[in-house]
Amino acid sequence: MVPGDWEWDPSLYAGSARYYAIGRLPYPPAIAVVLRKELRLDGCGRLLDLGCGPGSLTLLLVGLFSETVGLDADAAMIEDARRRTHLLGVRNVHWIHMRAESLPAVFGKFRVVTLAQSFHWMDRPRVASALARLLDRDGALVHVAATTDRGASCDGELLPGPSPPWDRIDEVIAAYLGAVRRAGRGMRPAHIGLGDDEVFRAAGFSGPRRFELGGGEVFERTEDEVVASVHSLSSAAPHLFGDRLDAFDRDVRAALSQVSPSGRFWERSGEAVLSIWRQSS
């Protein structure tokens, strides 16, 4: 499937926002440590977190800047981010419901722009070119590659208890929605052509400097949290199941109870890779 066969639509993550913060593993705190040191962040300047979701990465980095902007195309994600911000008492962050492709130049300049688990949903060349115009001359674009909906494979590794049976859960999803992963009203696209690195270079960025941050932290997960992580995925967003949603959840919970009747699971977080790009001189 080529990218032109799929167009973004508002149903991509419809109904997923309330599950996201519950079901997703957190980003490693080491991301903030590395960025503070590498980019010499001192609490000044502005951050733009593009495709911020409910603010999982935004709120990890908010203390490194004087002002932070989180932007996402899903209205419910932005509302959840605002709710979390209010609960945490954070004041120097603004949340904007907007597609990245609509970024206006009037946003002003940013010291850092971050993209995490979102760039593949965008018109990448268009967005990369827009970001080149929005960055300060000495600013940095940070692309975060990480998987937070599930833990890393732990074959042969000792954990305190069983891990969620992800292979079986994927089979249940496929039984309801088909073998090709869903994405909004269409199917999940595969990017044909330039890879992300080539897209950034074509937009005038140089680099990257890459940092591999090992995971390894062990998290105890409840059955409810695992089910929430499933529905945090665009390919298993609640609306895709229609009137079969309750039946799907029962089948997922049945698969989980076979592995752990107590409803307790353990996962080890995977690594995150930071790619730091600078504007070419």
Secondary structure, 3 states (H helix, E strand, C coil): CCHHHCCCCCCCCCCCHHHHHHHCCCCCCHHHHHHHHHCCCCCCCEEEEECCCCCCCHHHHHHHCCEEEEEECCHHHHHHHHHHHHHHCCCCEEEEECCHHHCCHHHCCEEEEEEECCHHHCCHHHHHHHHHHHEEEEEEEEEEECCCCCCCCCCCCCCCCCCCCHHHHHHHHHHHHCCCCEECCEECCCCCCCCHHHHHHHCCEEEEEEEEECCCCEEEEEHHHHHHHHHCCHHHCHHHHHHHHHHHHHHHHHHHHHHCCCCEEEEECCCEEEEEEEECC
